[in-house]
Amino acid sequence: MHPEVSFYALAGGVPPAYAKKTWRGQNLRRSLLAEAGLVLPDELGDADRVPVDDVLDAAAAAWSAHRIATGTASRVPETPETDAEGHPVEIRY
């Protein structure tokens, strides 16, 4: 999984217009997550010390993990190559 690929998918296949470390970029990503059902609280307790973009990336990872677990995830590339041990080399989101 890669957070920016997940946010790309959350935005309907359009790259987010603002960088993830900017105010607008963070608000956009939080909004995209909320639209997908992942509403982040305004206060995170001890996690308030974590950089905002890391919290957003973790939420995108959770969104992707749920899609992987439910069999609704997409992948890049559609037909992955495999590594030396036969595991697919892909990004799932």
C-alpha positions as CSV (number, residue, x, y, z in Angstrom):
1,M,0.0,0.0,0.0
2,H,1.1,3.5,-0.6
3,P,-0.8,6.4,1.0
4,E,-0.7,8.7,-2.0
5,V,-2.1,5.9,-4.2
6,S,-4.9,5.5,-1.7
7,F,-5.6,9.2,-1.6
8,Y,-5.6,9.2,-5.4
9,A,-8.3,6.4,-5.3
10,L,-10.3,8.2,-2.6
11,A,-10.3,11.3,-4.8
12,G,-11.9,9.3,-7.7
13,G,-8.7,8.8,-9.7
14,V,-7.5,12.4,-9.5
15,P,-4.3,13.3,-7.7
16,P,-4.8,15.5,-4.7
17,A,-4.4,19.1,-5.7
18,Y,-2.3,20.1,-2.7
19,A,0.7,18.6,-1.0
20,K,0.1,16.5,2.1
21,K,2.1,18.8,4.3
22,T,0.1,21.9,3.5
23,W,-3.1,23.1,5.3
24,R,-5.2,22.6,2.2
25,G,-3.7,19.3,1.5
26,Q,-4.3,18.0,5.0
27,N,-7.9,19.3,5.0
28,L,-8.5,17.7,1.6
29,R,-7.2,14.3,2.7
30,R,-9.2,14.4,6.0
31,S,-12.3,15.2,3.9
32,L,-11.6,12.3,1.5
33,L,-11.2,9.9,4.4
34,A,-14.4,11.2,6.1
35,E,-16.4,10.7,2.8
36,A,-15.1,7.1,2.9
37,G,-16.4,6.7,6.4
38,L,-13.1,7.3,8.3
39,V,-13.9,10.3,10.4
40,L,-10.8,11.3,12.4
41,P,-11.4,13.0,15.8
42,D,-10.2,16.5,16.4
43,E,-8.2,15.3,19.4
44,L,-6.0,12.2,19.4
45,G,-4.8,12.2,23.0
46,D,-1.1,11.1,23.1
47,A,-1.1,10.8,19.3
48,D,-1.5,14.6,19.1
49,R,2.3,14.7,19.0
50,V,2.4,12.7,15.7
51,P,2.8,14.8,12.6
52,V,-0.6,15.3,10.9
53,D,0.5,13.9,7.6
54,D,1.6,10.7,9.4
55,V,-1.8,10.3,11.0
56,L,-3.5,10.9,7.6
57,D,-1.2,8.3,6.0
58,A,-2.0,5.8,8.7
59,A,-5.8,6.3,8.2
60,A,-5.3,5.8,4.4
61,A,-3.4,2.6,5.2
62,A,-6.4,1.5,7.4
63,W,-8.8,2.2,4.5
64,S,-6.6,0.2,2.1
65,A,-6.3,-2.7,4.7
66,H,-10.0,-2.9,5.0
67,R,-10.4,-3.0,1.2
68,I,-7.7,-5.7,1.0
69,A,-9.5,-7.7,3.8
70,T,-12.9,-7.5,2.1
71,G,-11.6,-8.3,-1.3
72,T,-12.5,-4.9,-2.8
73,A,-8.9,-3.5,-3.2
74,S,-7.4,-2.6,-6.5
75,R,-3.7,-3.0,-7.4
76,V,-1.0,-1.5,-9.4
77,P,0.0,-3.0,-11.7
78,E,-3.1,-4.9,-12.6
79,T,-1.0,-8.0,-13.4
80,P,2.0,-7.9,-11.0
81,E,5.4,-9.5,-11.5
82,T,6.6,-11.8,-8.7
83,D,9.7,-11.7,-6.6
84,A,12.2,-14.5,-6.2
85,E,9.9,-16.2,-3.7
86,G,6.8,-16.0,-5.9
87,H,5.1,-13.2,-4.0
88,P,3.4,-10.5,-6.1
89,V,5.2,-7.1,-6.4
90,E,2.3,-4.7,-6.3
91,I,0.7,-1.8,-4.5
92,R,-2.7,-2.6,-3.1
93,Y,-5.3,0.1,-2.2
